[in-house]
Amino acid sequence: MSVRSKVIEAIQQIAKEQHVALPALSDDLSLHETGFDSLAFAILVARLEDETGVDPFTISEDAAFPATVGDFVRAYENVPA
């Protein structure tokens, strides 16, 4: 399973668990438009860290939280091996 697939699957699963009416996901969709609150994002990052072994937002001193779903996916895809 690709990193992109893992991230999208995690977003969809957490939306279901948190009872969030998730719009159609696209790279251009703003993270604010996902309907996720800060708890849902914290769960998402923690779950992806458990699954991938990395948190791209803490391994870099200058990492900024992404603005779109595509930016969020790329943050995980671009983690150095």
PASEBA-1860 file (N, C-alpha, C; in nm, 3 decimals):
! residues 81
1> MSVRSKVI> 0.084/-0.117/0.000/0.000/0.000/0.000/0.089/0.124/0.000 ~ 0.057/0.218/-0.086/0.136/0.341/-0.097/0.113/0.431/0.025 ~ 0.203/0.523/0.045/0.190/0.620/0.153/0.061/0.698/0.135 ~ 0.035/0.742/0.012/-0.088/0.817/-0.017/-0.211/0.737/0.023 ~ -0.215/0.610/-0.012/-0.329/0.525/0.022/-0.345/0.512/0.173 ~ -0.234/0.497/0.244/-0.239/0.486/0.391/-0.295/0.613/0.453 ~ -0.250/0.728/0.404/-0.296/0.856/0.459/-0.445/0.875/0.431 ~ -0.487/0.851/0.308/-0.628/0.869/0.271/-0.716/0.772/0.350
9> EAIQQIAK> -0.672/0.648/0.362/-0.748/0.549/0.438/-0.761/0.591/0.584 ~ -0.654/0.643/0.642/-0.658/0.688/0.781/-0.754/0.806/0.797 ~ -0.752/0.899/0.703/-0.845/1.013/0.707/-0.988/0.964/0.705 ~ -1.018/0.873/0.615/-1.154/0.821/0.602/-1.197/0.745/0.727 ~ -1.108/0.666/0.784/-1.141/0.588/0.903/-1.167/0.680/1.023 ~ -1.084/0.781/1.040/-1.101/0.872/1.153/-1.228/0.955/1.135 ~ -1.259/0.995/1.012/-1.384/1.067/0.987/-1.503/0.981/1.031 ~ -1.498/0.855/0.998/-1.606/0.763/1.037/-1.615/0.752/1.190
17> EQHVALPA> -1.501/0.733/1.255/-1.497/0.718/1.401/-1.543/0.844/1.473 ~ -1.509/0.961/1.418/-1.540/1.089/1.481/-1.673/1.148/1.432 ~ -1.743/1.072/1.348/-1.873/1.114/1.293/-1.863/1.247/1.218 ~ -1.761/1.255/1.134/-1.738/1.373/1.051/-1.789/1.343/0.911 ~ -1.873/1.430/0.858/-1.921/1.416/0.720/-1.810/1.466/0.628 ~ -1.728/1.374/0.584/-1.610/1.406/0.504/-1.650/1.434/0.360 ~ -1.610/1.550/0.306/-1.637/1.575/0.164/-1.545/1.488/0.077 ~ -1.569/1.489/-0.052/-1.482/1.415/-0.144/-1.340/1.468/-0.129
25> LSDDLSLH> -1.247/1.376/-0.109/-1.108/1.415/-0.089/-1.039/1.441/-0.222 ~ -0.968/1.552/-0.228/-0.885/1.584/-0.343/-0.762/1.656/-0.290 ~ -0.658/1.661/-0.370/-0.536/1.729/-0.328/-0.559/1.877/-0.299 ~ -0.659/1.938/-0.365/-0.686/2.081/-0.349/-0.773/2.113/-0.228 ~ -0.834/2.012/-0.168/-0.926/2.035/-0.056/-0.850/2.090/0.063 ~ -0.896/2.204/0.114/-0.836/2.263/0.233/-0.859/2.170/0.351 ~ -0.759/2.160/0.437/-0.776/2.076/0.556/-0.889/2.128/0.644 ~ -0.914/2.258/0.642/-1.025/2.315/0.718/-1.159/2.263/0.666
33> ETGFDSLA> -1.165/2.235/0.537/-1.289/2.189/0.476/-1.316/2.040/0.499 ~ -1.221/1.968/0.559/-1.245/1.826/0.586/-1.345/1.807/0.698 ~ -1.363/1.908/0.781/-1.451/1.896/0.896/-1.381/1.843/1.019 ~ -1.251/1.815/1.008/-1.173/1.767/1.121/-1.148/1.881/1.220 ~ -1.160/1.850/1.348/-1.120/1.945/1.450/-0.979/1.909/1.497 ~ -0.928/1.980/1.596/-0.790/1.956/1.639/-0.772/1.815/1.695 ~ -0.873/1.760/1.760/-0.864/1.624/1.811/-0.851/1.524/1.697 ~ -0.933/1.540/1.594/-0.928/1.448/1.480/-0.791/1.454/1.412
41> FAILVARL> -0.733/1.574/1.398/-0.599/1.584/1.338/-0.494/1.521/1.427 ~ -0.507/1.539/1.558/-0.412/1.477/1.651/-0.419/1.325/1.641 ~ -0.540/1.271/1.634/-0.557/1.127/1.618/-0.496/1.081/1.486 ~ -0.519/1.157/1.380/-0.466/1.123/1.248/-0.314/1.118/1.249 ~ -0.250/1.219/1.302/-0.104/1.223/1.305/-0.049/1.111/1.392 ~ -0.112/1.087/1.507/-0.066/0.979/1.597/-0.083/0.842/1.531 ~ -0.195/0.822/1.465/-0.219/0.693/1.400/-0.121/0.671/1.285 ~ -0.096/0.775/1.207/0.000/0.761/1.098/0.142/0.741/1.150
49> EDETGVDP> 0.174/0.802/1.263/0.306/0.779/1.322/0.318/0.633/1.366 ~ 0.212/0.579/1.425/0.214/0.437/1.464/0.233/0.347/1.342 ~ 0.166/0.383/1.233/0.169/0.299/1.113/0.297/0.315/1.032 ~ 0.347/0.439/1.022/0.463/0.465/0.936/0.593/0.475/1.013 ~ 0.582/0.499/1.143/0.702/0.514/1.225/0.761/0.654/1.224 ~ 0.693/0.749/1.160/0.744/0.886/1.154/0.631/0.987/1.175 ~ 0.672/1.103/1.224/0.584/1.219/1.233/0.657/1.331/1.160 ~ 0.621/1.360/1.036/0.696/1.460/0.959/0.690/1.600/1.017
57> FTISEDAA> 0.600/1.623/1.112/0.584/1.756/1.169/0.675/1.779/1.290 ~ 0.740/1.673/1.338/0.832/1.689/1.450/0.976/1.657/1.413 ~ 0.998/1.594/1.298/1.136/1.558/1.261/1.211/1.674/1.199 ~ 1.140/1.777/1.158/1.203/1.894/1.097/1.174/2.017/1.181 ~ 1.277/2.096/1.206/1.258/2.216/1.288/1.175/2.322/1.218 ~ 1.172/2.321/1.085/1.099/2.424/1.013/0.971/2.373/0.948 ~ 0.924/2.257/0.992/0.802/2.200/0.934/0.681/2.284/0.973 ~ 0.599/2.313/0.874/0.475/2.386/0.898/0.360/2.291/0.869
65> FPATVGDF> 0.250/2.307/0.941/0.136/2.220/0.916/0.079/2.254/0.779 ~ 0.050/2.153/0.698/0.003/2.176/0.561/-0.135/2.240/0.556 ~ -0.165/2.299/0.439/-0.292/2.368/0.421/-0.397/2.283/0.348 ~ -0.352/2.189/0.265/-0.445/2.109/0.185/-0.421/1.959/0.209 ~ -0.515/1.880/0.164/-0.499/1.734/0.174/-0.375/1.691/0.097 ~ -0.353/1.748/-0.020/-0.234/1.714/-0.099/-0.106/1.748/-0.025 ~ -0.102/1.864/0.040/0.016/1.902/0.118/0.038/1.804/0.233 ~ -0.070/1.762/0.296/-0.061/1.668/0.408/-0.005/1.535/0.361
73> VRAYENVP> -0.056/1.483/0.249/-0.007/1.357/0.193/0.140/1.371/0.157 ~ 0.179/1.480/0.092/0.319/1.499/0.052/0.412/1.508/0.172 ~ 0.364/1.559/0.284/0.447/1.564/0.404/0.491/1.423/0.443 ~ 0.403/1.328/0.428/0.439/1.187/0.461/0.517/1.122/0.348 ~ 0.486/1.157/0.224/0.558/1.099/0.111/0.704/1.147/0.105 ~ 0.730/1.268/0.155/0.862/1.328/0.142/0.952/1.308/0.264 ~ 0.912/1.223/0.356/0.995/1.195/0.473/1.118/1.118/0.427 ~ 1.237/1.166/0.463/1.359/1.094/0.421/1.362/0.952/0.480
81> A> 1.413/0.860/0.402/1.419/0.720/0.446/1.519/0.702/0.556
END
